[in-house]
Amino acid sequence: MNKKLFFVIMMVGFAFSGQAQIAKWLVRPNYDLIEMTDCGLLKVTSNGKIGLLNSEGKEILPFLYDSITDFKEERAMLFKDGVLYGFTDPYGEVVVLQESGYKLCPGVDRFYSGMLLVMLNNQYYYLDKEGRRIAGPFAEAYPFFDGYACVKAYVDFQKNPKRTYYDYIDTKGMSFFFKDGDKEDISFMSSFHDGNAVLAIKKKFYTIDSETCKLTPISIDSTFNKKSLVVSLNKEIIAEKGEDGYLVLAKNGKFIFNLFMQLRYMELSGNDPKMMTFFPEKERTFVSDFDTIVSHNRYGLTFRGDKLLPPQFDAVLHMENDLAIVKADGKCGVITVDTDNKFLFKLNNNENIGFNHQYYDAKLTTLMPPYIKCSSATVTSHSEDCEIQIESRTENENVEGNTLGYNCRLSIPKNLTDTLTAHDYFYSLKYDGLLSVPHKVTISEWYVKYYEVKLSNTNFSISSTNDTISVEFDLIKTDVARNDDSNYFKNIEVVASNFSGQPILNKITENHYVFQLFGIDKDRINFSVRITEVGCPTIEYPFEMVFVRPKPKERNKKTTVTIAPVQKKQKSVEKEIILLD
């Protein structure tokens, strides 16, 4: 190869190193179950016990609990040894209730308006988020709604615990004062819903507004006369409890309340039934940078639209923001992405590769951040023409990053020519129990001519074009050949493109050949010497044979034969690279 051209190719050649985003374990797959809470914490189960991890995967609550409820109003209930232990905030601060003997009320497992309704010795109390008792004891009580709780309070618990009255209290434990009626005349109260509640005073039913405290009689029509008012059957109003709530009957109507004593159905004589609307609690909304890949019942991940991890998990349980909960080999872990670092694959130190023969020995290097240890990593080739020499593995670890190296044997690509060409190789990294997607390394390669064809005679004469023409040539090693006596197994052919016959080739010595042509009927004949080494593309050396016949009146009746190599048009390497890039 022309040394000047070789220098130009080396200067404008190119190589692309594969840079791969890094998926990493935020929480390693060592747990039976992992769930994402609505406050961003991870609820983790191991060996039947539950704890909490924060969004960085650090433990904020030890694995001591039988169960932990969902966080509501930034508090979750803790159960241990089958009983209520206490509650916690999103930072792992625990308020212990077990020592006080409190129990949760049936159907109540969360705070409402910052207050928790509990029971102790069959009496009801309200606790704030610090676990302090704000109100109680009460004979009956329900959670807070619209800022008030419906309770049945004691007139004097010490003297007569059976004497009670209905009341509303606010979140400070203060009693609700009515403008009309005496508390002891109230025979029934419901919890508020959508700003209104139902109560009965001296057998008459009213609605009460939570903001204005205004009482409005309930009537079967708009006259609000004595006969149209809804009244109870008896002075004592009984709320019959069922599976779904309470039933209260009146002379001219009936009311159905839910288990929290909120009105959900009202039927008055001569009127269509009225159903109250209860909007379900808004489900937690979330977005994710991840999406799933599925193949043969195995699951992988993409991140922000790019493939990150090929299918390798039993399941992807949940994806939120930059976290994905996955199940691998029956255990759960949490995947996140290191967006500040990337894997870097380098082949042959990003230098162009010139193949002399079938194989080329190169170095494959993988650069990793320091938190990924070489001992946990291996590289897999996805290219048939790159064989990684496992026994050549090298490891180098330091504070700036870790490097894993292998020797590779590259097979010469099919149809590689003696001009610079981009070629792709694909590698995956297995590390910390994860397998990356294949990443591409692009490097420029060419076939370095190991032999040149030298003709013994390029200018001679023949008596007639019917004469047999013998052309001798030698195979001469180029400058890039090893300086030894090795002769690599090769196949030599001579082909003519515009000649009716076929050249007859004879091998004289290992590197000296002769071929014959006869019956020439052309002014020009193009022929090529083809050299093919085992496992390598064929390299052609084209020549042109020109016949100059004597003019009719010339004394010299011989035909002059001139043979010259045909110069192949060189592509603009710089332009080709721009297109490939």
Solvent accessible surface area in square Angstrom, and as a share of the most:
residue,aa,sasa,rsa
1,M,60,0.27
2,N,97,0.50
3,K,147,0.62
4,K,158,0.67
5,L,49,0.24
6,F,75,0.31
7,F,127,0.53
8,V,62,0.35
9,I,4,0.02
10,M,78,0.35
11,M,130,0.58
12,V,32,0.18
13,G,20,0.20
14,F,26,0.11
15,A,28,0.21
16,F,84,0.35
17,S,28,0.18
18,G,4,0.04
19,Q,114,0.51
20,A,0,0.00
21,Q,55,0.24
22,I,0,0.00
23,A,1,0.01
24,K,65,0.28
25,W,30,0.11
26,L,43,0.21
27,V,8,0.05
28,R,121,0.44
29,P,35,0.22
30,N,93,0.48
31,Y,44,0.17
32,D,57,0.30
33,L,76,0.38
34,I,3,0.02
35,E,74,0.33
36,M,24,0.11
37,T,8,0.04
38,D,63,0.33
39,C,49,0.29
40,G,29,0.28
41,L,10,0.05
42,L,0,0.00
43,K,20,0.09
44,V,0,0.00
45,T,25,0.14
46,S,25,0.16
47,N,136,0.70
48,G,52,0.50
49,K,73,0.31
50,I,22,0.11
51,G,0,0.00
52,L,0,0.00
53,L,6,0.03
54,N,34,0.18
55,S,66,0.43
56,E,109,0.49
57,G,21,0.20
58,K,126,0.53
59,E,97,0.44
60,I,41,0.21
61,L,3,0.01
62,P,54,0.34
63,F,50,0.21
64,L,81,0.41
65,Y,9,0.03
66,D,53,0.28
67,S,48,0.31
68,I,7,0.03
69,T,28,0.16
70,D,91,0.47
71,F,3,0.01
72,K,57,0.24
73,E,60,0.27
74,E,107,0.48
75,R,35,0.13
76,A,0,0.00
77,M,1,0.00
78,L,0,0.00
79,F,45,0.19
80,K,51,0.21
81,D,108,0.56
82,G,67,0.65
83,V,73,0.42
84,L,11,0.05
85,Y,41,0.16
86,G,0,0.00
87,F,1,0.00
88,T,0,0.00
89,D,21,0.11
90,P,21,0.13
91,Y,174,0.66
92,G,14,0.13
93,E,117,0.52
94,V,49,0.28
95,V,37,0.21
96,V,61,0.35
97,L,4,0.02
98,Q,71,0.31
99,E,161,0.72
100,S,58,0.37
101,G,36,0.34
102,Y,18,0.07
103,K,139,0.59
104,L,32,0.16
105,C,7,0.04
106,P,110,0.69
107,G,65,0.63
108,V,5,0.03
109,D,69,0.36
110,R,44,0.16
111,F,0,0.00
112,Y,35,0.13
113,S,53,0.34
114,G,19,0.18
115,M,11,0.05
116,L,0,0.00
117,L,5,0.02
118,V,0,0.00
119,M,37,0.17
120,L,39,0.20
121,N,125,0.64
122,N,130,0.67
123,Q,24,0.11
124,Y,40,0.15
125,Y,14,0.05
126,Y,1,0.00
127,L,1,0.00
128,D,18,0.09
129,K,55,0.23
130,E,102,0.46
131,G,19,0.19
132,R,148,0.54
133,R,122,0.44
134,I,60,0.30
135,A,12,0.09
136,G,30,0.29
137,P,42,0.26
138,F,18,0.08
139,A,29,0.22
140,E,67,0.30
141,A,6,0.05
142,Y,28,0.11
143,P,3,0.02
144,F,4,0.01
145,F,33,0.14
146,D,70,0.36
147,G,30,0.29
148,Y,54,0.20
149,A,0,0.00
150,C,2,0.01
151,V,2,0.01
152,K,43,0.18
153,A,10,0.08
154,Y,35,0.13
155,V,55,0.32
156,D,55,0.28
157,F,71,0.30
158,Q,156,0.69
159,K,176,0.74
160,N,67,0.34
161,P,66,0.41
162,K,184,0.78
163,R,118,0.43
164,T,45,0.26
165,Y,51,0.19
166,Y,35,0.13
167,D,3,0.02
168,Y,0,0.00
169,I,7,0.04
170,D,41,0.21
171,T,52,0.30
172,K,162,0.68
173,G,23,0.22
174,M,116,0.52
175,S,37,0.24
176,F,10,0.04
177,F,152,0.63
178,F,29,0.12
179,K,164,0.69
180,D,87,0.45
181,G,53,0.51
182,D,80,0.41
183,K,46,0.19
184,E,101,0.45
185,D,48,0.25
186,I,11,0.06
187,S,25,0.16
188,F,3,0.01
189,M,2,0.01
190,S,0,0.00
191,S,2,0.01
192,F,0,0.00
193,H,36,0.16
194,D,122,0.63
195,G,18,0.17
196,N,72,0.37
197,A,4,0.03
198,V,2,0.01
199,L,0,0.00
200,A,0,0.00
201,I,16,0.08
202,K,137,0.58
203,K,65,0.27
204,K,79,0.34
205,F,1,0.01
206,Y,38,0.14
207,T,41,0.24
208,I,1,0.00
209,D,45,0.24
210,S,12,0.08
211,E,157,0.70
212,T,80,0.46
213,C,31,0.18
214,K,133,0.56
215,L,27,0.13
216,T,52,0.30
217,P,48,0.30
218,I,12,0.06
219,S,17,0.11
220,I,45,0.23
221,D,67,0.35
222,S,99,0.64
223,T,84,0.49
224,F,100,0.42
225,N,73,0.38
226,K,181,0.77
227,K,185,0.78
228,S,3,0.02
229,L,23,0.11
230,V,1,0.00
231,V,34,0.20
232,S,1,0.01
233,L,86,0.43
234,N,94,0.48
235,K,168,0.71
236,E,131,0.59
237,I,19,0.10
238,I,116,0.59
239,A,34,0.26
240,E,96,0.43
241,K,135,0.57
242,G,43,0.41
243,E,165,0.74
244,D,100,0.52
245,G,6,0.06
246,Y,28,0.11
247,L,53,0.26
248,V,0,0.00
249,L,75,0.37
250,A,10,0.07
251,K,127,0.54
252,N,22,0.11
253,G,16,0.15
254,K,66,0.28
255,F,0,0.00
256,I,41,0.21
257,F,0,0.00
258,N,29,0.15
259,L,81,0.40
260,F,40,0.17
261,M,9,0.04
262,Q,13,0.06
263,L,20,0.10
264,R,74,0.27
265,Y,38,0.15
266,M,28,0.12
267,E,59,0.27
268,L,19,0.09
269,S,54,0.35
270,G,91,0.88
271,N,65,0.33
272,D,128,0.66
273,P,71,0.45
274,K,114,0.48
275,M,122,0.54
276,M,43,0.19
277,T,84,0.49
278,F,77,0.32
279,F,172,0.72
280,P,118,0.74
281,E,108,0.49
282,K,189,0.80
283,E,153,0.69
284,R,84,0.31
285,T,125,0.73
286,F,96,0.40
287,V,117,0.68
288,S,41,0.27
289,D,48,0.25
290,F,11,0.05
291,D,83,0.43
292,T,50,0.29
293,I,39,0.20
294,V,87,0.50
295,S,45,0.29
296,H,173,0.77
297,N,129,0.66
298,R,90,0.33
299,Y,67,0.25
300,G,0,0.00
301,L,0,0.00
302,T,22,0.13
303,F,2,0.01
304,R,155,0.57
305,G,69,0.67
306,D,86,0.45
307,K,140,0.59
308,L,7,0.03
309,L,1,0.00
310,P,26,0.17
311,P,44,0.28
312,Q,33,0.14
313,F,3,0.01
314,D,47,0.25
315,A,26,0.20
316,V,27,0.15
317,L,77,0.39
318,H,40,0.18
319,M,44,0.20
320,E,17,0.08
321,N,85,0.43
322,D,61,0.32
323,L,15,0.07
324,A,0,0.00
325,I,1,0.00
326,V,0,0.00
327,K,68,0.29
328,A,19,0.14
329,D,133,0.69
330,G,42,0.40
331,K,79,0.33
332,C,1,0.00
333,G,0,0.00
334,V,0,0.00
335,I,0,0.00
336,T,11,0.06
337,V,13,0.08
338,D,14,0.07
339,T,73,0.42
340,D,132,0.68
341,N,63,0.32
342,K,99,0.42
343,F,0,0.00
344,L,43,0.21
345,F,0,0.00
346,K,49,0.21
347,L,0,0.00
348,N,22,0.11
349,N,99,0.51
350,N,54,0.27
351,E,98,0.44
352,N,18,0.09
353,I,0,0.00
354,G,14,0.13
355,F,0,0.00
356,N,52,0.27
357,H,32,0.14
358,Q,51,0.23
359,Y,94,0.36
360,Y,60,0.23
361,D,102,0.53
362,A,8,0.06
363,K,79,0.33
364,L,0,0.00
365,T,31,0.18
366,T,0,0.00
367,L,66,0.33
368,M,7,0.03
369,P,9,0.05
370,P,51,0.32
371,Y,91,0.35
372,I,1,0.00
373,K,106,0.45
374,C,0,0.00
375,S,98,0.63
376,S,42,0.27
377,A,0,0.00
378,T,66,0.38
379,V,8,0.05
380,T,63,0.37
381,S,28,0.18
382,H,92,0.41
383,S,16,0.10
384,E,182,0.82
385,D,30,0.15
386,C,6,0.03
387,E,106,0.47
388,I,20,0.10
389,Q,47,0.21
390,I,116,0.59
391,E,145,0.65
392,S,21,0.14
393,R,70,0.25
394,T,69,0.40
395,E,93,0.42
396,N,86,0.44
397,E,82,0.37
398,N,76,0.39
399,V,138,0.79
400,E,156,0.70
401,G,15,0.14
402,N,3,0.02
403,T,38,0.22
404,L,0,0.00
405,G,3,0.03
406,Y,4,0.02
407,N,67,0.34
408,C,1,0.01
409,R,96,0.35
410,L,0,0.00
411,S,34,0.22
412,I,12,0.06
413,P,14,0.09
414,K,185,0.78
415,N,131,0.67
416,L,10,0.05
417,T,65,0.38
418,D,18,0.09
419,T,36,0.21
420,L,5,0.03
421,T,52,0.30
422,A,27,0.21
423,H,44,0.20
424,D,56,0.29
425,Y,0,0.00
426,F,74,0.31
427,Y,0,0.00
428,S,1,0.01
429,L,0,0.00
430,K,106,0.45
431,Y,2,0.01
432,D,32,0.17
433,G,61,0.59
434,L,0,0.00
435,L,58,0.29
436,S,3,0.02
437,V,12,0.07
438,P,63,0.40
439,H,30,0.13
440,K,104,0.44
441,V,1,0.00
442,T,11,0.06
443,I,1,0.00
444,S,0,0.00
445,E,0,0.00
446,W,7,0.02
447,Y,7,0.03
448,V,9,0.05
449,K,32,0.14
450,Y,7,0.03
451,Y,3,0.01
452,E,65,0.29
453,V,19,0.11
454,K,132,0.56
455,L,20,0.10
456,S,68,0.44
457,N,77,0.39
458,T,60,0.35
459,N,92,0.47
460,F,40,0.17
461,S,61,0.39
462,I,17,0.09
463,S,73,0.47
464,S,43,0.28
465,T,23,0.14
466,N,117,0.60
467,D,49,0.25
468,T,78,0.45
469,I,1,0.01
470,S,59,0.38
471,V,3,0.02
472,E,74,0.33
473,F,0,0.00
474,D,39,0.20
475,L,6,0.03
476,I,82,0.42
477,K,55,0.23
478,T,17,0.10
479,D,121,0.63
480,V,66,0.38
481,A,17,0.13
482,R,140,0.51
483,N,165,0.85
484,D,61,0.31
485,D,138,0.71
486,S,40,0.26
487,N,67,0.34
488,Y,53,0.20
489,F,155,0.64
490,K,19,0.08
491,N,76,0.39
492,I,18,0.09
493,E,72,0.32
494,V,12,0.07
495,V,41,0.23
496,A,12,0.09
497,S,95,0.61
498,N,57,0.29
499,F,20,0.08
500,S,107,0.69
501,G,27,0.26
502,Q,124,0.55
503,P,16,0.10
504,I,86,0.44
505,L,53,0.26
506,N,67,0.35
507,K,118,0.50
508,I,97,0.49
509,T,76,0.44
510,E,80,0.36
511,N,40,0.21
512,H,38,0.17
513,Y,12,0.05
514,V,22,0.13
515,F,0,0.00
516,Q,62,0.28
517,L,1,0.00
518,F,104,0.43
519,G,36,0.35
520,I,5,0.03
521,D,95,0.49
522,K,86,0.37
523,D,90,0.47
524,R,123,0.45
525,I,0,0.00
526,N,51,0.26
527,F,3,0.01
528,S,13,0.09
529,V,0,0.00
530,R,79,0.29
531,I,9,0.04
532,T,36,0.21
533,E,10,0.05
534,V,91,0.52
535,G,46,0.45
536,C,14,0.09
537,P,19,0.12
538,T,62,0.36
539,I,14,0.07
540,E,66,0.30
541,Y,15,0.06
542,P,33,0.21
543,F,10,0.04
544,E,50,0.22
545,M,0,0.00
546,V,35,0.20
547,F,8,0.03
548,V,88,0.51
549,R,94,0.34
550,P,41,0.26
551,K,142,0.60
552,P,126,0.79
553,K,200,0.85
554,E,77,0.35
555,R,233,0.85
556,N,89,0.46
557,K,122,0.51
558,K,104,0.44
559,T,5,0.03
560,T,47,0.27
561,V,0,0.00
562,T,51,0.30
563,I,4,0.02
564,A,48,0.37
565,P,80,0.50
566,V,61,0.35
567,Q,151,0.67
568,K,103,0.44
569,K,197,0.83
570,Q,101,0.45
571,K,141,0.60
572,S,66,0.42
573,V,20,0.11
574,E,102,0.46
575,K,128,0.54
576,E,40,0.18
577,I,26,0.13
578,I,129,0.65
579,L,138,0.69
580,L,92,0.46
581,D,117,0.61
